[in-house]
């Protein structure tokens, strides 16, 4: 009996250790997807990101720029020779860096699923893939995102036929990847949580040899829980891969995404790709944290990874860059809500001052909290000046609008604190200069937004108190 109990306990401990190891295991296919709208990366930027991926343990790069006409609108047409030569250099660079080059096509705007037209489009897709296979590409994807045609069964049949023929011809290629038209769980389910007609048809007819990517609970919603991931997997009856929309900001280019990737449950995820900004260099802060997450999910510390990424990428400028990036980590609009909250420590200091004012705390308490916040803002302005004076020209050009806007906000906040200090001393002051500074900030918000709920919000909050 004792021997049996010991054996049972040994099995439990062994299984526990196995489970922890599985949780900590790297995601098998992990990398960057150039899938944003707007100006695609240059060849130099793509070569740089391939080297970055190799350095950071990201083993895949997906070529899927929405504004490449041969990827989307004119997908049936073969690439001209010059473009093929460009792609050949990228494929060779990917191989040299130990990165799988995944070539994607988005045919959904015009692809046909019935009759002779369907056969012709399958042949056109295979011909496109064969031209890339000849360059050395061994991984392919077909995406049906951001289109109106929701013929789930037709899409699945098209994918199955192309995948089957491609694998019949070539034994050395990876599984086909796809993105459905309903690619986040908020639109994959109906009011009672069942699969929509499109998702039900697509998942039912799609071969299990094809890997499906989705974006989580929304298009850009973080963070994902294990329960939410399990629910999405249940809709498809298979583990889904993740197309994670951070740090991409093509839906809100006024704000940069410079924070860490949210912690994610990745134990059963076969694939994760991070969608970046059009600013390749600035994207690497978040992408480095994503690499850490995908390489060791159980040990991921988002804040530590973020600090390490900035230190590695910016050297002596790291403290200044961290101070700036701290105010540009969260993206939010009517449907997006992703990334760590901006500047949490400054928000805490602001809340401490506002609480002292609301509670009419003794003057020394108010002044102490005022000084703490003023010191925060002074250090921030010093960091901005350092970056403007010493950042390389390419990076500075990419973030200069936000640097200037944050400097305007910090200066206006400090002016408001100066007037508040005078009020605490019993000397009311004119608010016109603060309102003028606020209007100047508003005038630039179309091109640059930063610290929305922290330094920028404080300006409105303190003006409301002073008025």
Number of C-alpha atoms within 10 A of each C-alpha: 6 7 8 9 10 11 12 12 12 12 12 12 12 12 12 12 12 12 13 13 14 16 18 19 17 23 25 16 18 28 30 24 22 24 23 21 17 14 13 20 17 11 13 10 15 19 19 14 21 29 18 16 25 18 14 17 19 30 23 26 26 21 22 23 22 19 15 17 14 20 23 20 17 15 22 23 14 18 18 9 9 9 11 15 13 11 21 17 14 20 25 16 18 25 17 13 20 17 23 23 25 22 23 24 25 26 22 21 16 15 20 18 19 12 8 10 12 16 15 16 21 22 16 16 21 19 15 20 23 17 14 22 17 10 17 15 23 22 22 23 24 24 22 22 18 14 15 10 16 18 15 23 20 19 24 22 17 23 22 19 15 20 23 15 13 17 14 9 11 12 9 9 14 17 16 23 22 23 22 24 24 23 23 22 23 15 17 23 19 12 9 6 12 12 20 16 15 20 24 17 18 23 20 16 16 21 16 15 13 18 19 26 24 24 23 25 20 20 21 24 21 22 17 17 15 13 10 15 22 16 14 23 18 13 21 18 13 16 20 24 27 23 25 25 27 29 31 25 21 17 14 17 15 17 25 27 30 30 31 28 31 23 22 19 20 27 20 19 22 18 23 27 28 26 22 26 28 24 20 20 16 21 22 22 27 28 31 26 28 33 29 22 27 30 21 19 22 20 12 20 16 20 15 11 22 25 18 16 22 24 17 13 16 16 11 11 16 19 17 21 23 21 18 25 23 24 28 25 25 26 27 15 10 5 10 17 17 23 26 23 19 23 21 14 12 18 19 13 18 24 16 18 23 19 14 18 18 10 10 11 13 11 13 10 15 21 19 12 20 23 16 16 23 21 13 18 20 16 15 22 23 14 22 21 15 15 22 18 11 11 15 10 11 10 15 17 11 16 19 16 19 25 23 18 22 25 22 19 26 23 18 24 26 21 18 23 20 16 19 22 19 13 13 16 11 9 10 13 14 10 14 9 13 19 16 12 19 19 11 15 21 14 11 16 15 12 13 22 23 28 25 18 15 21 23 22 15 22 22 14 13 18 17 9 11 15 7
